Amino acid sequence: MPPPPPQFPPWRPTSTVSAEEARKFAALANEWWDPKGPFAPLHDMNPVRCRFLRSALCSAFGRDVRAPAPLAGLRLLDVGCGGGLLAESLARMGAHVTGIDVNEGGIATAEAHAALDADLAGRLTYRTAAAEQLVAEGASFDAVIASEVIEHVASLPAFCGALDGLTRPGGGVAISTLNRTPRSFALAVVAAEYVLRWVPPGTHDWERFITPEELAMQMEESTGSQQQQHDSASGDGGFASTAAAAAATLTGPLRMRLLAGMEFNPLARSWSLGRNTAVNYIAWFDKPAAGQVAAAAAAPAGTY
């Protein structure tokens, strides 16, 4: 008899998890580490996204990008970690990485693979959980990474808010995803899924793709504590001390500071970073520390 279909918790309407999207990846849980399997594009992409993340994290936290373990001591969260492709790479750069995913099968695969490398012991933790569950627990990280995940979530505002809630002031968020353009439809959906069969048909829904401009606006609208602090300090009861306390803990919204296109060369089957964001892109968002909100708002965004 075939195994029963994977069960998912009854997520609340405010959940970031799409059960339909989660089921797609649950069916492939045992194939994460097959470099020629359905996750081959992520295997090919991993070096270039790691290059961007190493550079962005070292810049944000004053690290030497050339050091043997440039991310040593940083606490990172990999949201939607799947089988651990990215989480393991970040841990090998010295970071303490927590990987979360809503699919138990993917987490089991990630744990089994990490156990094969003794050098990863103590630097990798995996959990079957959604981002909002860790927010409710009060978890906080130096940086939060959501790579090839945001196009699969149920609620974009809720997901962006959860990423913000899990990032400490002074930290940052990295997101890689697919742009919503005619070119991405032709290459990432039609060609990759139905012509070349690099990924299973139905893996992506083009209407869920998000442009860099939309992502930047959504992050600013869904993050930061300005509105909450304003509400708490604008009453009629002489709340001067409350207003002062609010100002001291004010954190601004996550703002895009770095943006790079991830370009695929089908002949060499290799990826590179560049300015072309028409299909794949990766971005870094700063979360200003308390007292740095005004300065952070004035700082311009840049390209990788």
Steps between C-alpha positions, in 0.01 A plus 500: 500500500623854431593707806227729631519862384697731731294671766530867576385688807179702470673834441310808604388746228796721596747218438773555244476136389321386187411133558472446124851633439636303796361175361692549175830497688397229747470260207865569410650492850736209434650658189653817642862385478484346153695749283327368189152474651213751523709734716791511253436873429548578870823298508624701201384830653639441848858628442384833360241567770764410762739751341239774530409406858862481613565846359180654639542347846868597524416856397211524748693361795852627427653164413793415272353326198837328440517342848478117521180527706367847419161442666634358825274578795206631297160349572309447176153368422432321170122515443370227271832316522377184326772236507765740627691593183548863601504447877799264478693746281443783747603280793825413320574873492491497879143610573266336750202420279145405587306357209121479509252348258137390525579162340618235742644296215725782387620560856574128546703505177690809616582347838615172346729675253651733761579200720741377231736793566644520852623856433138618500428370851379779726455747217175373346156466655190394309135532597166423340338839545359804321655844541209635702545223757851624577370858519250389765786341694695827497790363293747751357792468257778715360367437151211313343518342154209392282636359176258390228216498756302822484332405172343201679354666813131552573521861619774733381436772764493242781818336375689829474380593848621166636845546345519841666386361835778240492778749420675689775543880465824561316463175308361426158293281271599338171245384243552331167207439269363531147396821329156518336589582140422350158856370494463319833179339376673380185815372670409405858157353426461396137860401423613370841180311585342391173774498234827413671334333801766632737238527776162324532212666313293715731792587729443871446197723462608803298231716657670449839829646373584845635696784343790659693303823525196321644718312745672817619165674554348199673794471739471866593123478549504178704800560725630740762338631815419859405124450492488300821718756677293790362180341623639449849628857528211702358236463771350785704622403845837680509709208392827692460701232677337232282590698188860534614525129567345426163753720323784319673383163366378617157602278210442599141379282216722260312644687202664350193872582498642254247345352189656262249375294213587132493558409136506144369718388209327188362799398288743498793221419747644763731373807683648846540410820682420809294257783441243305302209430738251398230478138619680425830619752754629520856470794740630608839288708740641689799312519828621817673591488864320723750614857451609444139161521330542846346848427368390166357208659317736745327749239386468407130459146374773351287570219259731212564 
